Amino acid sequence: MLLALDFAGDVVDVVSQPLKISFTTCGKRRTHTPDYLAVTRRGVWLIDVRPEPLIKEADRESFAAAIDADITVHLARRLHEC
């Protein structure tokens, strides 16, 4: 993944395990730490790396929480730019 980002050309910075996301699902409090945060000239991306056969239902919930957090970051950034 890092090698691919290196060749993408738009990457400004990459941070490993950048933050811990807390969320509630099915009445349980959970946390998830995305693998990478990539800052590019086109935006900021939270990235999780996991081979498809190893992804469990709990992982899918964590990935969904990361997507929600990523969308919130993009929305906040766009509102700030206005």
MARMILO-765758 format. One record per residue (C-alpha): x, y, z. Coordinates in nm, 2 decimals. Each point is the difference from the previous one (the first is absolute). Example, Ala and Ser with C-alpha at 12.3 -4.5 7.8 and 13.67 -1.06 7.14 Angstrom:
REM MARMILO-765758
{{1.23, -0.45, 0.78}}
{{0.14, 0.34, -0.07}}
END
This chain:
REM MARMILO-765758
{{0.00, 0.00, 0.00}}
{{0.27, 0.25, 0.09}}
{{0.19, -0.08, -0.32}}
{{-0.32, 0.07, -0.20}}
{{-0.05, 0.33, 0.18}}
{{0.36, 0.09, -0.06}}
{{-0.05, -0.03, -0.38}}
{{-0.34, 0.18, 0.00}}
{{0.18, 0.33, -0.03}}
{{-0.26, 0.21, 0.20}}
{{0.11, -0.12, 0.34}}
{{0.12, 0.27, 0.24}}
{{0.02, -0.21, 0.32}}
{{-0.10, -0.34, 0.14}}
{{-0.05, -0.07, 0.37}}
{{-0.02, -0.35, 0.14}}
{{-0.28, -0.08, 0.25}}
{{-0.10, 0.37, 0.01}}
{{-0.30, 0.00, 0.24}}
{{-0.24, -0.22, 0.20}}
{{-0.36, 0.02, -0.10}}
{{-0.26, -0.07, 0.27}}
{{-0.35, -0.12, -0.10}}
{{-0.30, -0.19, 0.12}}
{{-0.15, -0.29, -0.18}}
{{-0.27, -0.24, 0.12}}
{{0.01, 0.17, 0.33}}
{{0.37, -0.06, 0.05}}
{{0.28, 0.26, 0.01}}
{{0.29, -0.08, -0.23}}
{{0.31, 0.16, -0.13}}
{{0.19, -0.03, -0.33}}
{{0.34, 0.13, -0.11}}
{{0.03, 0.04, -0.38}}
{{0.33, -0.12, -0.14}}
{{0.10, 0.32, -0.18}}
{{-0.10, 0.36, -0.05}}
{{0.12, 0.12, -0.34}}
{{0.01, 0.37, -0.07}}
{{-0.01, 0.07, -0.38}}
{{-0.03, 0.31, -0.21}}
{{-0.36, -0.12, -0.07}}
{{-0.11, -0.07, 0.36}}
{{0.06, -0.19, 0.32}}
{{-0.07, -0.38, 0.00}}
{{-0.04, -0.25, 0.29}}
{{0.13, -0.34, -0.13}}
{{-0.05, -0.35, 0.15}}
{{0.20, -0.29, -0.15}}
{{-0.14, -0.35, 0.05}}
{{-0.01, -0.30, -0.24}}
{{-0.36, -0.07, -0.10}}
{{0.00, -0.36, 0.14}}
{{0.10, 0.13, 0.35}}
{{-0.28, 0.27, 0.02}}
{{-0.25, -0.09, 0.27}}
{{-0.34, 0.16, 0.07}}
{{0.15, 0.20, 0.29}}
{{0.27, 0.13, -0.24}}
{{-0.27, 0.12, -0.25}}
{{-0.17, 0.19, 0.29}}
{{0.34, 0.16, 0.08}}
{{0.06, 0.09, -0.36}}
{{-0.34, 0.16, -0.02}}
{{0.08, 0.21, 0.31}}
{{0.32, 0.11, -0.17}}
{{-0.19, 0.10, -0.32}}
{{-0.24, 0.20, 0.22}}
{{0.30, 0.17, 0.17}}
{{0.16, 0.07, -0.34}}
{{-0.32, 0.15, -0.14}}
{{-0.02, 0.22, 0.31}}
{{0.36, 0.12, -0.05}}
{{-0.07, 0.08, -0.37}}
{{-0.32, 0.19, 0.08}}
{{0.16, 0.20, 0.28}}
{{0.29, 0.09, -0.22}}
{{-0.23, 0.11, -0.28}}
{{-0.21, 0.21, 0.23}}
{{0.32, 0.16, 0.14}}
{{0.12, 0.08, -0.35}}
{{-0.33, 0.19, -0.08}}
END
